């Protein structure tokens, strides 16, 4: 991929995340955090899970290698015909899956929010909303395959436009629907239906681009070795790609037993994961190619050092983000979400979730780095074992902590899951020579943690001084002051190196 193409796709991904956050702010304003919002967010969890797994994992791992091999062996036309057969086969399979999900919607929503079992009305609403949103799974799955075919030919404009269009449609729906009706149930139904409409639009954008460029030549599926291999590869790849979402789903299971807690968890998760998304772009664009290149060259120690650098860089951003989110959870939740149907009680619940979830942010990022390092070694086992352990750890921790600590206990329970995932992935990576926890790396991590704690102390002391200012101004001043304090602490403690600044600069350029 060229620098220009990388910049286009990275900028689109970053803007899409921002638009997604705006969408959730509008959901909070329209529906707040009551039973209708809970039902909608439970209903949308499975389509979102399928979207991420199909578009970000299964299509890349299952389709791209076969497509590239066929193009090299038999030419681009044969690869385009294979893409057409694969798209039609996937579309038919997903349509059948959506049909079954439509029939079993009541059971499926309990798989995400078991607490709805005690509220027949909320369960029925979540099932109805799920049926409206489920078609998006088929649309987005086929769109992911067409996007992979376009990427293989170096065509990235449609890939950049499609997710932006999807979020723009949802934002438009959330701006228009409250002006058409005051019924929260009708608004929720409109949002669920808009999810399927947005999925269809995303499919249309990439499908038109793929057909015009003849990277996909539509054909009905037939039994052939390529499709059989695609099915064998895409299944495990889907599981690996979906695995990171198991921790939020496990936490949502426990949250669903408390009215409003599903919504608090969702809004908190979206905010806490913004730094994780930014870090993923930087690490993916700058450091992971270095890891993969050294692996291919047989330079195991060099790849291990690159992984250690990636872990240090992620800690350099994740730990201060954790400190700021914990200390400023309440003003952040109030400034970003408290409007419309979102009340001060919802602010308190969301802030508690933010504080609990933020503790796990550095571990979630470390697990992400190590999981991608495992992919560079073509090792699938960590991607299956660690999320399963994280799921069990999250369920157990949330069940134990929620009755004692309330919403913050659910957030902390999810953080326990991220810790378990990071530890198990690290054990696998260390055993395979993927990285080593050297004294130098441990020392850097300790200095970064010390600088982050110093920043947290400064924020806690400064917070009363801006209490009388309007929330957006006070929060902005605290964030700016915290950033300056953290930079000064890092320089004084030697937590940052010139190489780190250069890597961040390259990552920022890749995301613009």
KEFIMAR-388588 format. One record per residue: x, y, z of N, C-alpha, C in turn. Coordinates in pm, whole numbers, plus 50000, padded with zeros to 5 digits. Layout:
BEGIN
XYZXYZXYZ ...
REM end
This chain:
BEGIN
500854988250000500005000050000500885012350000 500605022349914501395034449906501155043250027 502035053350045501875062650156500555070250142 500225074250016498985081549994497765073050028 497785060349986496655051450016496545048950166 497705046750231497695044650375497115056750447 497505068750403496995080950465495495082150446 495015078750325493585079650297492785070250385 493195057650391492445047850469492545050950618 493725054950665493905058050807493085070250847 493095080550762492305092550793490815089250794 490385080750700488985076650697488615069050824 489495059950867489235052150988489125061151111 490055070951120490025080051234488755088551233 488385093751115487165101951106485925093551134 485925081051089484795072251114484605069851263 485715068551337485615066751482485035079151548 485445090751500484905103251556483405104251528 483005101151404481585101451370480795091151450 481405079551474480755069451557480515074451697 481475082051751481315087651885480205098251885 480165106551780479095116451767477735109451763 477665098351690476425090551682475985086151821 476915081551904476545076952037476135088352127 476745100052110476325111852186474875115252152 474505114052024473125116851982472155106352035 472595093752038471755083252097471475086452245 472515090652316472355094052457471385105552475 471475115652388470565127152399469125123152368 468925114252271467585110552229466915100652322 467695091052375467105080052451467575079252595 468645086552630469155085752766469725072052796 469415067052916469955053952957468875045553023 467665046352970466565038653027466415025152960 465295018552984465085004952930465045004652778 464545015252714464505015252567465905016352510 466745024852568468135025852524468865012752547 468625006452663469244993452691468854983252584 467564982752552467084973152452467724975652316 467844988452277468454991652148469924987452145 470664990352249472094987352250472354972352257 471484965052326471584950352322471304945352181 470294951152116469934946851981471044949651880 471774960551899472814964351802474144957351828 474294951151944475594945151978475974933951881 475054925051847475394913951758475694918651615 474894927651555475284932851424476644939751426 476944947151532478244953751539479374943651553 479114932951630480114922351643480384915851508 479324912651434479494906451303480194915951206 479844928851214480474938551123481984938951144 482394939951269483834940851296484554928051258 483954916851291484624904151263484704901451113 483614904251040483594901250897484424911050818 484324923850849485014933750768486464935550808 486794933150936488144935950983488994923451003 488404911550992489204899751020488984888450923 487744883450918487494871350841487754873350692 487384884950637487564886950494489054888450460 489784895250546491214897250520491954884050530 491714876750640492454864250662491944852950575 490624852650548490074841350474490084843050324 489874855350277489724857650134491014862650068 491674872350131492794879150065493904869750020 494374860050101495464851350053495064843049932 493844837649932493384829649819493254838249693 492724850149709492554859149596493914862649535 494894865949622496224869649572496894857849503 496754845749559497374833949499496764830949362 495444832249353494774829449225495144839949120 495254852549162495634863049068497044860749014 497954856149100499324853749055499414841448966 498554831448991498644818948916497864819248784 496644825148789495774824348671495374837948614 495784848748680495474861848626494364869048701 494244882148677493284890448750491844886748718 491554882448596490194878948559489704866848638 490564856748651490184845048730489964848748876 490814857748928490644862149067489334869849083 488954877848982487704885348989486504875948986 486584865348906485474855748902485364848349036 486514844849094486494838549226485874847949329 486214860849323485624870549415484104871049398 483624870149273482184870049249481514857849309 482124846149290481554833949347481564834449500 482664839349555482764840249701481734850049757 481534861249688480574871249735479154865649732 478804858849623477444853249615477244842149718 478264833649737478144822949836478024828749977 478854838850007478784845150139477444851950159 476964858950056475694865750067474544856150095 474514844850024473454835050047473544829150187 474784826150232474964820450366474514830450473 474864843050455474504853150555472994855950554 472384855550436470934857350432470224846050507 470714833750490470144822650565470354824550715 471544829250752471844831750893470934842650949 470714853250871469834864050916468404858850933 467964850050842466634844150856466494836150985 467494828051016467464820351141467504829551262 468344840151252468434849651364467114856851385 466414859551277465094865951288464144857151369 464194844251346463314834951419463744833551564 465044834051589465574831551724465984844351795 465444855751753465874868651808465694869251960 464604863652010464364864052154465454856952233 465934845852183467014838552250468354845652232 468574851352114469854857752087470074869952176 469024877652200469224889452285469564885452428 469094873752471469474869052604470934864852606 471484860952491472904857752484473774869852504 473214881752487473954894252508473544900752639 472244900452669471754906752791470804897552865 471354888252942470514878353010469564884753110 469914896553160469054903153257467704907153201 467584907653067466294911053007465274899953024 465714888053065464774876953085463714880353188 464054888953285463094892553388462164903853350 462334909553231461504920653185460964917053047 459774911653043459214906652917459094917552812 458714929752855458544940752759459884944752698 460914945952783462234949752732462804938952642 462574926352679463084915452596462394915352460 461074917352458460344917552331460784929252245 461014940852308461474952452232462854949952173 463764944452254465114941552205465064931652089 464184921652097464064911951988463534918651861 462534927351876461994934251758463044943451696 463794950551779464844959451727465944951351660 466244939651715467264931051653466844926851513 465564923351498465074919151365465214930451263 465084942951308465254954251217466714956351179 467614953051272469034955751249469784943951188 469274931851201469994920051155470364920151005 469514925450915469934925450774471264932150748 471664941350837472964947850820474104937750819 473934926450889474994916250893475284911150753 474244908050675474444903050538475054913750450 474524925950458475044936750374476524939350403 476864940250531478234943850568479214932550544 478754920050555479634908750525480064908550380 479104910150289479454910350146480264922850114 479934934150179480714946350157482164944250200 482384936950309483754934350354484544926450252 483894916650188484584908750086484904917249964 483934925349917484194934149804485304944149836 485324948949959486384958250000487744951549998 487804938850041489074931650036489554929949893 488624927549799489004926249658489514939549603 488864950549641489334963749597490724966749653 490934963549780492234966149842493334958149773 493004945949731494014937649664494474943849532 493614951849468493974958549343494464972849365 494614976949491495114990349519494095001349499 492804998249512491745008249497491115010649634 491335022949686490985025349826489955036349846 489535043249739488605054349758487275049649817 486715038849762485445033849813485585028649955 486735022649986486975017650122486965029050222 487485040750181487505052250270486125058550284 485355058550175484055065350175482975057250246 482975044050229481855035850274481555037050424 482535035350515482185036450658481765050450696 482295060750628481875074450658480405076350621 480015070750505478625071850463477705064750562 478135053350613477295045850707477045053950834 478115059650892477935067551013477155080350986 477345086250867476615098350832475115095650826 474715084150772473295080550765472715079050905 473445072550993472945070651130472855083951204 473825092751183473775105851247472585113751194 472365113151064471215120151005469905114851064 469805101751077468595095851135468375100851278 469445101651355469315106051494469015120951505 469355128651404468995142751403467545144951360 467055136251270465715138151215464645131451300 464905119351347463865111651416463265118751537 464065124951626463445131851741462565143551700 462745148851579461895159751531460595154551470 460585141851437459385135951378458475129551483 459065124751593458275118051696458925119851832 458095120051935458605120752072458575107152139 458155096952066458055083352121459445076852120 460035073952236461375067852239461435054352167 460345046552178460325033652110460395035151959 459695045051905459735047551761461125052451718 461745060751802463095065351770464055053551768 463945044751867464835032951872464615024251750 463365022151710463085014151591463665020751466 463575033951459464165040951345465675039451339 466335039951455467785038151458468165024051415 467435013951465467715000051428467534997951278 466435003351224466195002051080467245009551000 467655021151050468685029050981470015021650976 470265013051075471475005051073471504995850952 470374989550923470294980950804470384989150675 469715000750673469785009450555471225013950532 471915017750640473305022150627474195010750578 473924998450625474674986950576474464984750428 473214986650382472934985150239473644995750157 473695008050208474405018750138475905015750131 476475010750242477895007350240478174996450138 477304986250132477464975750031477364981549891 476404990549869476244996349735477485003949692 478095011249784479275019249749480425010249705 480735000149785481884991649751481554982249637 480284977849626479914968749517479994975749382 479484988049375479574995449249481034997749210 481865001549308483285003649278483944990649233 483614979549299484234966749265483804961849127 482514963549094482024959048964482564967848851 482614980948873483124989948770484604987448743 485354984348848486784981648830487044967248789 485984959048780486084944948745487034937248838 487054941148963487774933149062486854922249116 485544923949092484554913649123483704911648998 483664899448948482794895648837481744886248895 480484890948900479444883548970479184870048905 479194859748986478874846348941478144839049053 477234829949016476614821549116477644811649170 477564808449297478564799249353478414785149297 479524778449290479524764349253480584757449339 480514744549346481484737149426482824737349356 483814743349421485164743249366486154744049482 487414740549460488394740049569488624753649635 488564764649554488824777849612487764781649715 486494779249681485444782549776485534773949902 485894761349885486054752550002487174757650093 488284761950032489384767450113488954780450181 488214788650108487724801150166486874798450290 485984788850282485134785450397485974780550514 487004772350484487834766950593488654777850661 489094787950583489914798550640489064809250709 487904812350648487114823450700486484820150836 486124807550859485494803950985486394806751106 487594800751112488484803951225488864818651232 489044825051115489394839251116488284847651177 487024843751150485894850851210485944849751362 486224837751412486274835751557487374844351620 488554844351557489674852251610489334867051608 488724871851498488394885951486487294890151583 486364881051612485264884251704485684883251850 486764875951877487144873052016487364885552101 488004896352052488194908052139486904914252190 485764911552125484504917252169483854909252281 484494898152322483874889752424483874896352561 484894904252591484934911052721483774920852736 483534929852639482374938752654481044931252660 480924920352583479684912652586479484906252722 480564900952780480464894952914480064905353017 480664917253010480294927853103478854932253083 478404932452956477014936252928476034926052987 476424913352988475564903253048475244906853193 476264910353269476044913753410475334927253421 475694936953335475074950153340473584949453312 473154939853231471744939153191470804936353308 471344932253423470494929853540470214942753617 470854953853579470634966853643470044976453542 468864982053564468254991253467469185002953435 469395005453307470235016453264471705013153253 472155002253315473584999353320474144995253185 473334988853100473804985452965474174998152890 473345008352901473615021052834474855027752894 474945028053025476135034053088477405027153040 477365013953035478535006352991478875009652847 477865010552760478115013352619478755026952600 478185037452663478745050752646480155051552703 480375045252818481715045252877482705037952789 482285026652734483175018852647483585026852525 482655034152466482975042052347484015052752379 483895059052495484855069452532486215063652565 486225053052645487505047152688488255041252570 487525036052471488195029552359488685039152251 488375052152264488915061752167490445061952169 491105062852286492575061952286493075048752230 492355037852258492755024752206492725024752053 491715031051993491625031651848492765039851789 493075051051853494165059451803495495052051812 495715045451924496945037751941497055026551838 495935020151809495955009251712496415014251575 495975026351537496395032051409497895034451408 498415040351517499845043351523500685030551520 500315021051605501075008551612500985000951481 499775000351425499594992951301500324999251184 500365012551179500955019451064502475020151073 503035019751193504475022451207505255010351255 504825004351367505674994451431505404980251385 504164976751360503874962951321504484958951187 504524967951086505254964150965506714960750992 507324967751089508704964551124508814950751187 507834947251271507834933951333507704923251226 506734925051134506504915051030507734913750939 508344924950903509504924450814510664916950879 510874919151006511974912251075511664897451093 510404894051112510034879951119510324873050986 509934879550876510174873750744511664872250715 512464881450768513914880950746514604871150840 513844864850929514434855451023515134862051140 514884875051161515514882451270514624882151393 514624871051466513794869651584514074879951691 515354882151730515644892351831515214906351788 515394909551659514964922551611513454924251619 512704913551586511254914051596510814915451742 511504908551833511174909651975511414923852026 512504930051979512794943852019511724953351965 511294951251839510244959651782508944958151860 508654945951906507464943851988507584951152121 508754950552183508964957752308508784972752288 509284977952175509094992252145507604995652130 506864986552064505424988752047504714988852182 505104979752272504494979452405504814992152483 506064996852474506435009152544505685021252488 505555021852355504835032852294503365032652334 502755020652337501355019852378501195024252524 502125020252611502055024452751502225039552766 503045045452679503295059852685502025067952664 501075062452592499795069252569498685063452656 498685050352677497575044052747497545047552895 498715047652961498705050153106498235064253140 498725074853073498155088053105496685089353068 496265082352960494845082352926494035076253039 494535065353096493865059153210493775068753328 494885075353358494895084653472493885095953451 493845101653330492915112553303491465107853308 491205095953252489835090853251489335087853393 490205082653479489795079653616489515092553693 490415102253684490265114653762489145123453708 489005123853576488055133053513486805125953461 486525114053509485395106253458484085114053467 483825120053581482545126853600482405139253510 483375148553507483205159953415483195155953268 483905145353231483855140653093482455135553058 481905127153143480575121653117479525132753113 479635142353203478655153253208478765162153083 479995165653045480195174552930479775167952800 480095155252783479865148552656478425143552640 477805138952748476545131652733475335138252798 475505146652901474355151152979473575162052906 472645157652826471725166552755470535158252709 469425164752679468255157552633467755147652738 467595135052697467075124652786468115119252882 469365123652869470445118452953470525126853079 470235121053195470095128353320471385128353401 471365135853512472525136153601472775122553664 471715114853688471895101253740472615092453637 472295094453510472985087053404474455091253397 474715104053421476105108753424476885101653533 476285100353652476985093553762477265078953728 476265071953671476475058053634477515056353526 477485064953423478465064153315479855067353365 479975077453452481285081053507481885069553587 481055062553663481555051053738482065040253644 481325037753536481765027953437483065032353371 483195045253338484425050453275485625047853365 485475051153493486595049253586487005034653597 486015025753604486345011453613486965006053486 486395009553370486925004753243488305010253213 488565022753253489835029053220491015021653279 490815015053392491915007553456492444996853362 491584991153280492014980453190492554985053057 492514998353030492935003352899494384999652863 495365001552952496744997852914496884982952883 496144974652956496234960252934495544956352803 494434963152771493754960552644494664964052527 495404975152540496304979052431497484969452422 498024965252536499114955552533498674942452470 497444938052502496914925952440496774927652290 496354939652246496224942352103497564941352033 498594947452092499944946952033500434932552023 500274925052131500784911352133499974902052044 498664904852030497854896851938498284899151793 498594911551759499054914451624500454908751600 501264908551706502574902151694502414887251667 501414881051732501144866851707500704864551564 499934873851508499544872751368500764873351277 501734881651313502964882251233503714869051235 503544861251344504144847951352503214837151298 502034841251248501004832051200500644822051310 500434827451431500064819151546498624822551584 497704813251563496294815751591495884812151734 496634803451799496194798551930496004809752033 496934819552044496704830252141495424837952114 495074839351985493854846551951492584839251990 492684826452019491524818552062491514816252212 492694813352270492764809852412492574822052501 493294832852473493264844352563491884850952570 491144852652459489804858452473488844849452551 488984836252535488114827152611488374828652761 489654829452797489984831552939489504845152987 489624855352900489164868652937487654868852959 486914861352877485464860552892485104855053030 485724843953067485424837753197485844846953312 487014853353299487474862353404486534874253420 486044879553308485134891053313483814887353380 483244876053339481974871753400482134869953550 483214863253592483404860653735483634873653812 484514882453759484834894853829483624904153836 482894905553724481704914153726480654908853824 480454895753823479464889853913479844892054060 481124891954090481584893954228481594908754268 482004917454176482224931554211480964940054199 480074936654103478894945054081478004946254204 477724935354277476854936854395477474945654504 478824946354506479504953854611479764968354569 480214970254445480654983454400479704990154301 478694982954254477764988854159478384990354020 478065001253949478555002953813480075002653801 480775008553898482235008353889482754993953898 482024985353969482424971253978482304964253844 481284967753764481164961853631482324966353543 482664979253551483814984053474485104977353516 485304975953648486504969153696486524954553656 485354948253653485294934353609485754932753465 485334942153378485824941853240487334943953236 487854952653321489294954953326490044942353368 489454934653462490064921853499490164912653377 489124912853293489174904853170490284909153078 490494922353064491584927252979492954923453036 493064923853168494324919653232494604904953202 493574896453217493754882253189494154879953044 493524887252952493834885752810495284889852783 495724900952843497084905652821498114895952878 497854890852998498814881853062498974868952982 497854863052941497934850252867498594852352732 498264863352663498884866152534500384868452551 500774875252659502184877752684502934864752713 502304855752788502954842952817503204835252687 502204834852599502364828252470503484834752389 503484848152384504474855252303505884853052358 506014853252490507354851452548507854837252524 506954827352535507364813552512507804811352368 507194818852274507544817352132508664826752089 509224834152183510284843552147509764856352085 508474859252105507904871252045508354884052113 508624883352243509174894852313509754889952445 510534898452509511104895252639510934907252731 510484904752852510334915652949511694918453011 512494926352941513844929452985513804939753097 514954941353162515064951453267514864965453209 515334967553087515184980753024513704983852999 512954974052947511534976252922510784978153054 511074969953154510404971453283510684985153344 511924989953331512265003153382511505014153311 511395013153179510645023253104509185023253145 508595011453157507195010753197506975016653336 507925014353428507805019953562507885035253558 508765040853474508865055453465507615061553402 507065054553303505825059453241504695059353342 504595048753423503565047953525503745059153628 504985061853668505245072453765504835086153709 505155088653583504775101353521503255102653513 502565091553484501105091853475500475094453612 501045088453717500525090753852500765105153894 501905110753854502165124853886501135133853817 500805130753692499795138453621498435137053689 498085124853732496805122653800496725130953928 497815131454004497825139654125497635154354094 498295159153988498115173053949496695176253907 496075166953833494685169053792493755169553912 493965160454007493105160154126493225173154206 494425178754213494625191354286494045203154210 494105202754076493655214153996492145214153975 491495202753987490065201853955489205211854034 489415213854166488565223554238488705237854186 489845241054126490065254854080489215258553959 488745248553883487955251453762486495247453781 486115244453903484765239253928483685249253890 483955262353905482945272453877482905276653731 483815271553650483815274853507482795266153434 482325270653316481465261653235482185248553207 481425237653206482025224253196482995222753079 482635226652957483575224652845484895232152865 484815244452918486045252352939486885246153049 486255242753160487005236753270487655223653230 486925215153157487475202353114488635204453017 488495214052924489565216652829490825221552900 490665230253000491825235153074492505223953151 491705215253213492285204053287493035194553192 492455191753076493125182752980494435188752931 494415201752898495635208252851496685208652961 496265212153083497205212353194497755198553224 496905188353218497375174753241498375170253137 498125173853010499065170352904500425176652926 500435189452963501705196252989502415190253110 501645187053213502245181053333502835167353302 502135159653221502635146353186503895147453101 503915156753005505105158552923506305162353008 506085171453103507185175553191507665163853277 506735156153331507115144753415507875134253334 507445131853210508145122153125509585126553098 509765139453072511125144453046511985143553171 511415147153285512185146753409512555132553449 511655123153427511875109253467512555100953359 512725106453241513325098853131512415088253076 511085090653080510135080553033509965080752883 510365091552816510185092652671511555093752604 511675087852487512915088252410512655095252276 513725099352212513595105752082512945096351981 513245083351992512655073651899511135072951915 510645074652038509205074452061508525086251991 509135098052003508555109851939508545108251787 509615102451731509655100251587508585090351544 508355079551622507335069751589505945075851594 505695084151697504385090751705504175100251587 505245107151547505125116451434504805108851306 505445097351286505155089451167503735083851171 503295079651291501935074651305500905085451280 501185097751327500255108651303500175111951155 501315111751088501325114450944500555103550868 500655090950915499935080150848498435081050867 498015087550976496585088451004495945101150948 496735109550881496215121950824495915120450675 
REM end
